[in-house]
Amino acid sequence: MAFAGRYEISGVTLVPGIVQQAETYGSIYPCPERRQWSPDESRDAEIFIENPQVYNRDAFYPSRWVDFSAGYDGDSTIVFIHVYPVQWNPITREVLYLNDYQVQVHGEQINNGAEQYRTFDDLDDILTEAEHILLYANGWQTSAESFAATLTSWGITTDIVSVDSIYALYEPAEDPSLPGYADYQYPFVHPYNFDNVKRIVAFFRDETAHENLEYFTILGDAGIIPPSYYFNGIWQISPTDHFYESPDYDWVVNYSGARLSLDTPAELDTYVAKLTAWHEAQTGDWLRTASLAGGWPFGTENYIGELIDNQVLVEGVLNNFRPIKLQYNRGNLLMTII
């Protein structure tokens, strides 16, 4: 559900129309234990394993009719509503289910308050009307300008913005709530200026400074322009630029971001030259072919890569393409083919 503009959603309630009751004669599986998909696992293995935290309790599961999350994408507030029309008690075997209901969303329209982070009065100091910006550091301006001119000539209106000017013009935003660097300052190879990172976040929140912005590209690796955060990953501390894409920390993407992990402006010049040659040489048919490689990307025994590939196809991301699936399960995930 989407509402044009920025709203603070205070709650979502479900008004039941008809609630009916029944009883089951056996067990049902609303909450199996989480499992990993392994290539060595027998296809005859038990798929559902009852979660004891659910099945040993004399209570209806999931104990609520509805829950929600919400976020702002730069144009609209997106409300993700999860309705649970069936409630089941695993001890008494009772079932409650909805035949009719209404959902009510509560909230009020708000301003994002980005002006509070500005240290300047004249918006022209940072204003851009481009749909795409290149974030660059000191010493990269000439190469960034050349890249911006190339992209603009291809129909992607591009401007350049100096992170040093952002550091000077904005106060830091607040810390994200995601466990990570905000809780513990990890030792890094590169110095990580968290205050400056939050100034970039504040810039991306300031929509009036870039009303047409849809995309951004960061020029340089993490030692040149720092990532938006370091969070506690599954195996290690992991960097992310996601909070530049979602600067209000609500996990809904406002901008599509990319990073060219380069060390020097000369490397950027080389990249642009290669990109230009590629752009001028390709035909439409070649650009309609997409290879999807999947298998063991993290050195585990799980088909995580193949699951990702298949999800891309299921969601229709490549509907206009001719996909080629290179997968471990198919036996064609080979270096000679790739």
C-alpha positions, 0 to 999 in steps of 0.5 A: 500500500502506498501513500503519496508523500512522506507519512509517519505510520503510527499503526495498522489495525485489522477490523475482523468481519467474520471470524470462524472457529474449527478444530483440526484432527492432526498437526499443521505446519505454520512454523517449521524450523528454518533450514538450509538447502544443501546439495548433499541433502537427501530429497527424501529428508523430512522437510518440516521440523516443528519449532518447539517454541510454537508447538509446545505452547497452549496459545494461538499462533501467530497470536495477532491478525496483522503487523506492518512495516513502512518506509519512504522511497523518495516519492511515496510512503510504502506500507508493508502489511502482513495479514495472518488470516489463520490462527492455530493452537497446537495444544487444543487444535483449535483454529480461528480464521477470517472470512472478511476483514478491513485494514485501517492505516493510521498516520500523519504527513510529516516533513523529513526535517533535513533542513536541520542538518544544513550549515548554510543559507544559500541552497545554490551552494549544493543544488543540483537538478541532475537525475544522477550524481557522481560523488568524488573526493579531493583530487578527482574533480577533472576525471569526475567532470569528464565522466559526467559529460560522457554519461550526460551525452548518453542521455543520463543527466549527470552532475558531480558533487564533492564529498568535501563540500558535503562535509563542510555544508552539513551536520551529521545525521543521527546514528542508525539503529543497526548493530555495528560501528555505532556500538563498537568502533572497529579498528580498520585498515583505512580511517573511518570518519563516522561523522563525515559518513553521517554528513553524506547521509544528511545530504541525501536526506535533503531532497530539496537540494536534489529534487530529480535525483534517482541514481548516484555513483561513488568514485573510489574505494572505502579509503577514499569515500567511506561506506555508509556503515559497517554492520555486524554480518553473519561471519564478519564485520561488513561494509554497506552503502545502503544507508546512502540509498535509504538515508532515513534508515527505513530500509526502503530505497530512495535512490539506486546507488553504485560504487566504482572501487577505484584507487586513483583518478587515472584508473577512473579515466581508464574505466571511462575509456573502456566503458565508452568503447564498450558502449559504442561497440555493442548491438541491441541483441548482445545487450539482451542476453544475461548470464546468471551464475550460481552455486557456492558463492560463499564457500558453503554447501548451500545453493544460495547463488542459484536461489538468488538467480531463480528469484531474479527470474521469478520477479520478472527482472529479466523479462525482456532478456534471454537468460542463460543459467550457469548453475552447479546443479545443472553441471554447467557452472564451469570456468571454461563456459563462464 
